Amino acid sequence: MLPGYKREMFKHMPIGSYLKFIFIFDKAFWREDGLSGEVISDGSFAPFGLSIGPMT
């Protein structure tokens, strides 16, 4: 089950109001800086992304 804040976000995000991109890198370089790879924007600035880990 998703955390409460994500469930609320998706309840108020009608279809067509979001974009999904998938990028594949040899190394998860962002983790070295303690980042998850996930970005959520309210629309004022929209750098998007999500990391779900290795796909193997």
The first five atom37 places (N, CA, C, CB, O) and aatype in JSON, in Angstrom:
{
  "aatype": [12, 10, 14, 7, 18, 11, 1, 6, 12, 13, 11, 8, 12, 14, 9, 7, 15, 18, 10, 11, 13, 9, 13, 9, 13, 3, 11, 0, 13, 17, 1, 6, 3, 7, 10, 15, 7, 6, 19, 9, 15, 3, 7, 15, 13, 0, 14, 13, 7, 10, 15, 9, 7, 14, 12, 16],
  "atom_mask": [
    [1, 1, 1, 1, 1],
    [1, 1, 1, 1, 1],
    [1, 1, 1, 1, 1],
    [1, 1, 1, 0, 1],
    [1, 1, 1, 1, 1],
    [1, 1, 1, 1, 1],
    [1, 1, 1, 1, 1],
    [1, 1, 1, 1, 1],
    [1, 1, 1, 1, 1],
    [1, 1, 1, 1, 1],
    [1, 1, 1, 1, 1],
    [1, 1, 1, 1, 1],
    [1, 1, 1, 1, 1],
    [1, 1, 1, 1, 1],
    [1, 1, 1, 1, 1],
    [1, 1, 1, 0, 1],
    [1, 1, 1, 1, 1],
    [1, 1, 1, 1, 1],
    [1, 1, 1, 1, 1],
    [1, 1, 1, 1, 1],
    [1, 1, 1, 1, 1],
    [1, 1, 1, 1, 1],
    [1, 1, 1, 1, 1],
    [1, 1, 1, 1, 1],
    [1, 1, 1, 1, 1],
    [1, 1, 1, 1, 1],
    [1, 1, 1, 1, 1],
    [1, 1, 1, 1, 1],
    [1, 1, 1, 1, 1],
    [1, 1, 1, 1, 1],
    [1, 1, 1, 1, 1],
    [1, 1, 1, 1, 1],
    [1, 1, 1, 1, 1],
    [1, 1, 1, 0, 1],
    [1, 1, 1, 1, 1],
    [1, 1, 1, 1, 1],
    [1, 1, 1, 0, 1],
    [1, 1, 1, 1, 1],
    [1, 1, 1, 1, 1],
    [1, 1, 1, 1, 1],
    [1, 1, 1, 1, 1],
    [1, 1, 1, 1, 1],
    [1, 1, 1, 0, 1],
    [1, 1, 1, 1, 1],
    [1, 1, 1, 1, 1],
    [1, 1, 1, 1, 1],
    [1, 1, 1, 1, 1],
    [1, 1, 1, 1, 1],
    [1, 1, 1, 0, 1],
    [1, 1, 1, 1, 1],
    [1, 1, 1, 1, 1],
    [1, 1, 1, 1, 1],
    [1, 1, 1, 0, 1],
    [1, 1, 1, 1, 1],
    [1, 1, 1, 1, 1],
    [1, 1, 1, 1, 1]
  ],
  "atom_positions": [
    [[0.85, -1.18, 0.0], [0.0, 0.0, 0.0], [0.89, 1.24, 0.0], [-0.96, 0.0, 1.23], [1.92, 1.28, 0.67]],
    [[0.48, 2.23, -0.74], [1.23, 3.49, -0.81], [1.07, 4.29, 0.48], [0.76, 4.33, -2.0], [0.06, 4.18, 1.17]],
    [[2.09, 5.1, 0.81], [1.96, 6.0, 1.96], [0.8, 6.97, 1.74], [3.27, 6.77, 2.2], [0.43, 7.26, 0.61]],
    [[0.24, 7.46, 2.83], [-0.92, 8.35, 2.76], [-0.73, 9.57, 1.88], [0.0, 0.0, 0.0], [-1.64, 9.93, 1.14]],
    [[0.45, 10.2, 1.93], [0.66, 11.41, 1.13], [0.63, 11.1, -0.36], [1.99, 12.06, 1.5], [0.19, 11.93, -1.15]],
    [[1.09, 9.89, -0.76], [1.04, 9.53, -2.18], [-0.39, 9.2, -2.61], [1.98, 8.34, -2.47], [-0.8, 9.55, -3.71]],
    [[-1.14, 8.53, -1.74], [-2.54, 8.24, -2.08], [-3.31, 9.54, -2.29], [-3.21, 7.4, -0.97], [-4.1, 9.65, -3.23]],
    [[-3.09, 10.52, -1.41], [-3.76, 11.82, -1.54], [-3.35, 12.51, -2.83], [-3.45, 12.71, -0.33], [-4.18, 13.1, -3.52]],
    [[-2.06, 12.45, -3.16], [-1.57, 13.09, -4.37], [-2.27, 12.48, -5.6], [-0.04, 12.93, -4.49], [-2.73, 13.21, -6.47]],
    [[-2.34, 11.15, -5.66], [-2.95, 10.5, -6.81], [-4.46, 10.75, -6.88], [-2.68, 9.02, -6.77], [-5.02, 10.78, -7.98]],
    [[-5.12, 10.92, -5.74], [-6.56, 11.24, -5.75], [-6.83, 12.56, -6.44], [-7.1, 11.29, -4.32], [-7.87, 12.73, -7.09]],
    [[-5.9, 13.51, -6.31], [-6.1, 14.85, -6.85], [-5.31, 15.08, -8.13], [-5.69, 15.88, -5.82], [-5.09, 16.22, -8.53]],
    [[-4.89, 14.01, -8.8], [-4.12, 14.1, -10.02], [-4.92, 13.43, -11.14], [-2.71, 13.45, -9.86], [-4.76, 12.24, -11.39]],
    [[-5.78, 14.2, -11.82], [-6.61, 13.59, -12.86], [-5.76, 13.02, -14.0], [-7.59, 14.62, -13.42], [-4.63, 13.45, -14.22]],
    [[-6.33, 12.07, -14.71], [-5.64, 11.46, -15.85], [-5.22, 12.54, -16.83], [-6.53, 10.4, -16.54], [-6.0, 13.44, -17.14]],
    [[-4.01, 12.44, -17.32], [-3.5, 13.41, -18.27], [-2.72, 14.54, -17.62], [0.0, 0.0, 0.0], [-2.18, 15.39, -18.33]],
    [[-2.65, 14.57, -16.3], [-1.95, 15.65, -15.6], [-0.55, 15.25, -15.16], [-2.75, 16.08, -14.4], [0.07, 15.95, -14.36]],
    [[-0.05, 14.15, -15.66], [1.29, 13.74, -15.27], [2.01, 13.12, -16.46], [1.24, 12.76, -14.09], [1.39, 12.72, -17.44]],
    [[3.32, 13.05, -16.37], [4.17, 12.43, -17.38], [5.03, 11.38, -16.72], [5.05, 13.48, -18.1], [5.36, 11.48, -15.54]],
    [[5.39, 10.38, -17.48], [6.25, 9.32, -16.96], [7.41, 9.12, -17.93], [5.46, 7.99, -16.74], [7.2, 8.98, -19.14]],
    [[8.61, 9.12, -17.4], [9.81, 8.87, -18.19], [10.58, 7.74, -17.53], [10.69, 10.15, -18.31], [10.59, 7.61, -16.31]],
    [[11.22, 6.93, -18.34], [12.08, 5.87, -17.81], [13.46, 6.04, -18.42], [11.49, 4.45, -18.13], [13.62, 6.04, -19.64]],
    [[14.46, 6.18, -17.55], [15.85, 6.29, -17.97], [16.62, 5.12, -17.37], [16.47, 7.66, -17.53], [16.37, 4.73, -16.23]],
    [[17.53, 4.58, -18.12], [18.34, 3.46, -17.64], [19.8, 3.89, -17.63], [18.13, 2.19, -18.52], [20.34, 4.32, -18.65]],
    [[20.44, 3.76, -16.47], [21.84, 4.11, -16.3], [22.61, 2.87, -15.85], [22.01, 5.27, -15.27], [22.03, 1.98, -15.23]],
    [[23.88, 2.82, -16.17], [24.72, 1.71, -15.71], [24.91, 1.73, -14.2], [26.08, 1.76, -16.41], [25.07, 0.68, -13.58]],
    [[24.9, 2.92, -13.62], [25.13, 3.07, -12.18], [24.12, 4.07, -11.61], [26.59, 3.52, -11.9], [23.84, 5.09, -12.23]],
    [[23.59, 3.78, -10.43], [22.66, 4.69, -9.75], [23.46, 5.77, -9.02], [21.72, 3.92, -8.74], [23.54, 5.76, -7.79]],
    [[24.07, 6.69, -9.78], [24.99, 7.7, -9.24], [24.34, 8.62, -8.22], [25.56, 8.52, -10.37], [25.04, 9.15, -7.36]],
    [[23.04, 8.83, -8.3], [22.35, 9.74, -7.39], [22.32, 9.21, -5.96], [20.93, 9.99, -7.88], [22.2, 9.99, -5.01]],
    [[22.41, 7.9, -5.79], [22.38, 7.32, -4.45], [23.6, 7.71, -3.62], [22.28, 5.8, -4.54], [23.52, 7.75, -2.4]],
    [[24.72, 7.99, -4.29], [25.93, 8.42, -3.58], [25.69, 9.72, -2.81], [27.11, 8.61, -4.56], [26.34, 9.99, -1.81]],
    [[24.74, 10.53, -3.29], [24.38, 11.79, -2.62], [23.18, 11.64, -1.7], [24.09, 12.87, -3.66], [22.65, 12.63, -1.2]],
    [[22.74, 10.39, -1.47], [21.61, 10.14, -0.59], [20.26, 10.43, -1.21], [0.0, 0.0, 0.0], [19.27, 10.62, -0.5]],
    [[20.2, 10.49, -2.55], [18.95, 10.79, -3.24], [18.26, 9.51, -3.67], [19.21, 11.69, -4.46], [18.9, 8.47, -3.83]],
    [[16.94, 9.57, -3.86], [16.17, 8.39, -4.23], [15.94, 8.29, -5.73], [14.85, 8.39, -3.52], [15.67, 7.2, -6.24]],
    [[16.03, 9.4, -6.45], [15.73, 9.41, -7.87], [14.29, 9.81, -8.15], [0.0, 0.0, 0.0], [13.91, 9.95, -9.31]],
    [[13.48, 10.01, -7.12], [12.08, 10.39, -7.3], [11.92, 11.89, -7.18], [11.18, 9.67, -6.28], [12.46, 12.52, -6.27]],
    [[11.15, 12.46, -8.12], [10.87, 13.9, -8.11], [9.39, 14.09, -8.37], [11.73, 14.67, -9.16], [8.84, 13.5, -9.31]],
    [[8.74, 14.89, -7.56], [7.33, 15.23, -7.75], [7.23, 16.74, -7.8], [6.41, 14.63, -6.62], [7.83, 17.43, -6.96]],
    [[6.48, 17.28, -8.76], [6.37, 18.72, -8.92], [4.91, 19.16, -8.85], [6.99, 19.17, -10.25], [4.02, 18.41, -9.25]],
    [[4.68, 20.36, -8.33], [3.33, 20.91, -8.29], [2.98, 21.63, -9.59], [3.18, 21.87, -7.12], [1.89, 22.2, -9.71]],
    [[3.87, 21.62, -10.56], [3.6, 22.24, -11.85], [4.37, 23.52, -12.09], [0.0, 0.0, 0.0], [4.52, 23.93, -13.24]],
    [[4.86, 24.17, -11.03], [5.59, 25.41, -11.23], [6.95, 25.14, -11.87], [5.77, 26.15, -9.9], [7.45, 25.98, -12.62]],
    [[7.55, 24.01, -11.58], [8.79, 23.56, -12.21], [8.7, 22.05, -12.28], [10.08, 24.04, -11.42], [8.33, 21.42, -11.28]],
    [[9.0, 21.45, -13.38], [8.7, 20.04, -13.53], [9.88, 19.16, -13.95], [7.62, 19.88, -14.53], [9.92, 18.69, -15.08]],
    [[10.84, 18.95, -13.05], [11.83, 17.9, -13.35], [11.29, 16.57, -12.81], [13.24, 18.23, -12.71], [11.16, 16.43, -11.6]],
    [[10.97, 15.62, -13.65], [10.32, 14.41, -13.16], [11.27, 13.24, -13.15], [9.1, 14.08, -14.0], [12.27, 13.23, -13.87]],
    [[10.97, 12.24, -12.34], [11.73, 11.01, -12.34], [11.39, 10.1, -11.18], [0.0, 0.0, 0.0], [10.8, 10.53, -10.19]],
    [[11.76, 8.85, -11.32], [11.53, 7.87, -10.26], [12.52, 6.74, -10.44], [10.06, 7.34, -10.29], [12.74, 6.28, -11.55]],
    [[13.11, 6.31, -9.37], [14.02, 5.16, -9.41], [13.38, 4.01, -8.66], [15.41, 5.52, -8.8], [12.97, 4.16, -7.51]],
    [[13.29, 2.87, -9.31], [12.75, 1.7, -8.61], [13.8, 0.61, -8.44], [11.55, 1.15, -9.36], [13.48, -0.49, -7.99]],
    [[15.03, 0.9, -8.8], [16.11, -0.05, -8.6], [16.37, -0.92, -9.82], [0.0, 0.0, 0.0], [15.77, -0.71, -10.88]],
    [[17.25, -1.89, -9.68], [17.63, -2.75, -10.8], [16.44, -3.51, -11.37], [18.71, -3.73, -10.37], [15.54, -3.91, -10.63]],
    [[16.44, -3.69, -12.65], [15.34, -4.37, -13.34], [15.73, -5.81, -13.7], [14.94, -3.6, -14.6], [15.21, -6.36, -14.67]],
    [[16.62, -6.41, -12.93], [17.06, -7.77, -13.26], [16.38, -8.77, -12.37], [18.57, -7.9, -13.12], [16.62, -9.97, -12.5]]
  ]
}
